[in-house]
Amino acid sequence: GDSVTQMEGPVTLSEEAFLTINCTYTATGYPSLFWYVQYPGEGLQLLLKATKADDKGSNKGFEATYRKETTSFHLEKGSVQVSDSAVYFCALRTPNFGNEKLTFGTGTRLTIIP
Amino acid sequence: DVKVTQSSRYLVKRTGEKVFLECVQDMDHENMFWYRQDPGLGLRLIYFSYDVNMKEKGDIPEGYSVSREKKERFSLILESASTNQTSMYLCASSFPENSNQPQHFGDGTRLSIL
């Protein structure tokens, strides 16, 4: 079945550091890939997505590129801020009418210190 | 903006009680989902629905049931609550046209079973 493997957390970085959170997946067919973010006390919000190989999703300075050859979708940001402290989830979705569920990774907690 | 509203942010119930968690969305989404979120396990799908009075089991349906009598409302029911159902519960909704559509999440209900 489908699965997502995410970098174990927690991750602690200083402000303005470079961020990478690794995500690899196993799926049948051609999945769409997503990064969701969960700020403290809130639900999940879509951060970015990519729907086909070599697509790059980007939002709020975060980027991730859909790499079919390595089955990866790593999240990167060049200079993190304290406000980026949150839990980040990688997810995939395979097209299947009537069964369009997301498969999530376990989440990576990110803490940015000033 | 899409709004997914969960009826309670925090809920405390006793073992053996019947518990109802309510979720309402205002975007006319066909699909609705219930997940539970546990540390180290990420989000796991309990049930989903792609139409009124339609439901499908997710990955961990045991001990739960659902009801979708109106398009905008999706209820999760714990028939006889047990302590291992203490968790954060997240509701989500989406359009079904294709797998590129993101799911929109509520803020979650933190349920404690004593």
Interface residues (C-beta under 8 A of the other chain):
Chain A: Q6 P31 S32 F34 Y36 G41 E42 G43 L44 Q45 L46 K49 T51 F89 R93 T94 P95 N96 F97 G98 N99 E100 K101 L102 F104 G105 T106 G107
Chain B: V4 N31 F33 G40 L41 G42 L43 R44 L45 F48 Y50 E56 G58 L90 A92 S94 P96 N98 S99 N100 P102 Q103 H104 F105 G106 D107 G108
